[in-house]
Amino acid sequence: MSILTLPPGIEVFERGWLSANNIFHFGDDDVSLVDSGYHTHQAMTINLVRNALEKHGLKTLNKVVNTHLHSDHCGGNADLVKTFACEIGIPAAEALAVQDWNEELLSYQNLGQECPRFKHDYLLVPGNDIVLGRYTWKILSAPGHDPHSVMLYQERHGILISADALWEEGFGVIFPELWGEPGFEEVAQTLDLIDDLAISLVIPGHGKVFTDVAKSIAAARSRLDYLASDPDRNARHGAKVLLKYKLIEWQSKGLNEVIDWIGRTPALKSAANQLNMDAQEFSQWLPQALVKSGAAILDGKNLIDKV
């Protein structure tokens, strides 16, 4: 199977880094969307869904399924429900956090991000099946990047919706390790699970669809070995990713405001502690590290996103 031969009834809306990819599933009895992007991209998400519905002569969107509840994967939920009256499915382990809208447990407060509140209608239980459009998918547990993340596997066509557990050249930041919870071994176990599946094509959470699964798993294992051999590497990488992500949203922000945001973000405080930096040292280091990596520009008193 190549990138150009997704089976009928599945389309991928490739987004960027602020909004995760959306996977549109449609059949006679069901129209579903996997992941809904970041809240500042809600209008774009709605337009993508509307265009797909019109293109295929479909009436409405029945449900949204979230692989995990990081804000770039579920930030469009509330607006999709408002627009289409669709149902929302979330990983089972997140039920209480969503019910109580506990932003600490949901990571938004910890990561310095935002997500409009939504309610869930049903739960994604690892080991169970779910119908998306025309096909039945197996729900698989995929801890590591997020302890409650799931993947979706369509065995007959050999398709894996991997979320941030596997990208073409790596995987998402191992956030639990930033605040002292295990993550490296969980990533390894998830990669082992993927390696045991018969997969022809992977639809990742970010980036293009890919077919050379063995190459991507090898790259992910190499990346994991590099990070796990010195946890400070994961802390530095995670900190830079969090600031870069926020800068994609901001586009440009005064350096003093950036430093203030760094100081108010718990995950970055944890990263600073792990790197043995005090708050002032860390808040000065992080923007400069992003500039040094080529991901940002410091123009006078403003930090500017660099594509």
C-alpha positions in Angstrom: 0.0 0.0 0.0 1.4 3.4 -0.9 0.5 6.9 0.4 -1.8 7.3 -2.6 -3.8 4.2 -1.9 -5.7 4.9 1.3 -8.8 2.7 1.1 -12.2 4.4 0.2 -13.7 6.3 3.0 -10.5 7.7 4.7 -9.0 11.1 4.1 -6.1 12.7 6.0 -6.1 16.5 6.5 -2.4 17.1 7.1 -2.0 20.0 9.4 1.2 21.3 11.0 2.7 21.4 14.5 0.1 23.7 16.2 -2.8 21.5 15.1 -2.5 17.7 14.8 -3.5 15.9 11.7 -7.2 15.2 11.3 -8.4 11.8 9.9 -11.8 12.0 8.2 -13.7 8.7 8.0 -17.0 8.3 6.1 -19.4 5.6 5.2 -23.1 5.0 4.8 -23.8 4.9 8.5 -21.0 6.9 10.2 -18.9 10.0 9.6 -16.1 10.4 12.1 -13.1 12.6 12.7 -10.0 11.5 14.6 -8.4 14.5 16.5 -9.6 18.1 16.1 -6.6 20.4 16.2 -5.7 23.4 18.4 -8.4 25.9 19.5 -7.0 28.9 17.6 -7.4 26.8 14.4 -11.1 25.9 15.1 -12.4 27.8 12.1 -10.0 26.0 9.8 -11.0 22.6 11.3 -14.7 23.4 10.8 -14.1 24.4 7.1 -12.1 21.2 6.5 -14.9 19.1 7.8 -17.6 21.1 6.0 -15.7 20.9 2.7 -15.3 17.1 3.1 -19.0 16.7 3.9 -20.0 18.7 0.8 -17.5 16.9 -1.4 -18.9 13.5 -0.5 -22.6 14.5 -0.2 -22.7 13.8 3.5 -25.1 15.4 6.0 -23.1 15.8 9.1 -20.3 14.7 11.4 -21.4 12.0 13.8 -18.5 11.8 16.2 -15.0 13.0 17.1 -12.4 10.6 18.5 -9.4 11.9 20.4 -6.2 9.8 20.5 -5.2 11.7 23.5 -6.1 15.0 25.1 -3.1 17.3 24.5 -4.5 20.6 23.3 -3.3 20.2 19.7 -5.4 17.1 19.3 -8.7 18.1 21.0 -8.8 21.9 20.9 -11.5 21.9 18.2 -13.8 19.5 20.1 -16.1 22.2 21.6 -16.6 24.0 18.3 -17.2 20.8 16.4 -19.9 19.8 18.9 -21.5 23.3 18.6 -21.5 23.2 14.8 -22.4 19.5 14.1 -23.9 18.2 17.4 -21.5 15.3 17.2 -20.4 13.0 20.0 -17.0 13.0 21.6 -14.9 9.9 22.4 -11.9 10.1 24.7 -9.4 7.6 26.1 -11.0 5.9 29.1 -8.3 6.9 31.6 -9.2 10.6 31.0 -12.9 10.3 32.0 -12.8 11.8 35.4 -10.4 14.6 34.4 -12.8 15.6 31.6 -15.9 15.2 33.8 -14.4 17.6 36.4 -12.5 19.6 33.8 -9.3 19.3 35.9 -6.8 21.3 33.8 -4.0 20.1 36.0 -4.7 16.4 35.2 -5.5 17.3 31.6 -2.0 18.9 31.3 -3.1 22.3 30.0 -2.1 24.1 33.1 1.1 22.1 33.3 2.1 22.7 29.7 1.0 26.3 29.6 -1.6 25.7 26.9 -5.3 26.3 26.5 -8.3 24.1 25.5 -12.0 25.1 25.5 -14.0 22.8 27.8 -15.9 20.0 26.3 -17.9 17.0 27.5 -17.4 13.3 26.5 -20.1 10.9 25.3 -18.2 7.6 25.4 -14.8 6.1 26.2 -12.1 4.5 24.2 -11.1 1.3 26.0 -7.8 -0.3 24.9 -8.6 -3.8 23.5 -12.0 -2.8 22.3 -13.1 -2.1 18.8 -14.6 1.1 17.3 -16.3 1.8 14.0 -15.0 4.8 12.1 -16.7 5.3 8.8 -16.7 2.0 6.9 -14.1 0.1 9.0 -13.6 -1.4 12.4 -10.5 -0.3 14.3 -8.8 -1.8 17.3 -8.1 0.6 20.2 -4.5 0.1 21.4 -2.8 1.6 24.5 0.2 3.8 23.6 1.7 5.3 26.7 5.0 7.3 26.6 4.4 10.7 25.1 1.2 10.8 27.1 0.4 8.1 29.6 -3.3 7.8 28.4 -2.8 8.0 24.7 -4.3 5.4 22.3 -3.6 4.3 18.8 -6.1 2.9 16.3 -5.4 -0.1 14.1 -7.2 -1.4 11.1 -6.0 -4.9 10.6 -7.4 -5.8 7.2 -5.8 -2.8 5.5 -2.8 -2.7 7.8 -3.3 1.0 8.8 -2.1 2.4 12.1 -3.3 5.8 13.3 -0.3 6.3 15.6 -1.0 9.8 17.1 2.3 11.0 18.6 3.6 7.5 19.5 5.4 7.2 16.1 6.2 9.8 13.5 8.2 9.2 10.3 11.3 10.4 12.1 10.6 10.0 15.8 7.8 10.6 18.3 6.3 13.3 20.5 8.1 14.7 23.6 8.2 12.3 26.5 6.4 14.7 28.8 6.0 12.4 31.9 9.8 12.4 32.3 9.8 16.2 32.7 8.0 15.9 36.0 9.6 12.8 37.4 7.2 10.1 36.1 8.3 7.2 33.9 8.1 7.5 30.2 11.2 6.1 28.5 10.2 2.4 29.1 6.6 3.1 28.1 7.8 4.5 24.8 9.9 1.4 24.3 6.9 -0.8 25.0 4.7 1.1 22.6 7.4 0.8 19.9 7.5 -3.0 20.5 3.7 -3.1 20.1 3.9 -1.3 16.8 6.7 -3.5 15.6 4.6 -6.6 16.3 1.7 -5.4 14.1 1.3 -6.0 10.4 1.4 -2.4 9.1 1.4 -1.2 5.6 0.8 2.5 6.3 1.0 4.9 9.3 -1.1 8.0 9.7 0.9 10.0 12.4 -0.3 12.8 14.6 2.0 15.2 12.8 3.7 15.0 9.4 2.8 13.1 6.3 1.5 9.6 6.0 4.3 7.1 5.6 4.9 3.5 4.6 8.5 2.6 5.6 7.5 1.5 9.1 10.7 -0.4 9.8 12.8 2.6 9.1 10.7 4.9 11.3 10.7 2.4 14.2 14.5 2.1 13.9 14.8 5.9 13.9 12.5 6.1 16.9 14.5 3.5 18.9 17.7 5.4 18.1 16.1 8.6 19.3 14.8 6.9 22.5 18.3 5.5 23.3 19.8 9.0 22.9 17.3 10.6 25.2 17.2 7.8 27.8 21.0 7.7 28.1 20.9 11.2 29.5 17.5 12.4 30.8 18.7 16.0 30.7 18.5 15.8 26.9 14.8 15.1 27.2 14.4 18.0 29.6 16.2 20.4 27.2 14.3 19.1 24.2 10.9 19.2 25.9 11.5 22.7 27.1 12.4 24.0 23.7 9.4 22.2 22.1 7.0 23.8 24.6 8.3 27.3 23.9 8.4 26.7 20.1 4.8 25.4 20.2 3.6 28.5 22.1 5.6 30.7 19.7 3.8 29.2 16.7 0.6 30.3 18.4 2.0 33.8 19.3 4.0 34.3 16.1 5.8 37.1 17.9 5.9 38.0 21.6 7.8 40.5 23.7 10.8 38.9 25.4 9.6 40.0 28.9 6.2 38.4 28.3 7.9 35.2 27.1 10.0 35.1 30.2 6.9 35.6 32.3 5.2 32.7 30.6 8.2 30.5 31.2 8.1 31.3 34.9 4.4 30.5 35.1 4.5 27.1 33.3 4.9 24.2 35.7 6.4 21.8 33.2 9.1 24.3 32.5 9.8 24.8 36.2 10.2 21.0 36.4 12.6 21.1 33.4 14.6 23.8 35.1 14.9 21.8 38.3 16.0 18.7 36.4 18.7 20.8 34.6 19.8 22.4 38.0 19.0 25.9 36.8 17.3 28.6 38.9 14.3 30.4 37.5 16.2 33.4 36.2 19.0 31.3 34.6 16.5 29.0 32.9 14.2 31.8 31.6 17.3 33.5 30.0 18.6 30.2 28.6 15.5 28.9 27.0 14.7 31.7 24.4 18.4 31.8 23.5 18.4 28.0 23.1 15.5 28.2 20.7 17.3 30.9 18.7 20.5 28.9 18.6 18.6 25.9 17.3 17.2 28.0 14.4 13.6 27.8 15.5 13.2 31.4 16.5 14.6 34.9 15.9 15.4 37.5 18.6 14.7 40.9 17.1 15.4 43.5 19.7 12.9 42.9 22.5 10.7 40.4 20.6 11.0 36.7 20.1 9.7 35.8 16.6 8.7 32.4 15.3 10.9 31.1 12.5 9.5 28.5 10.1 
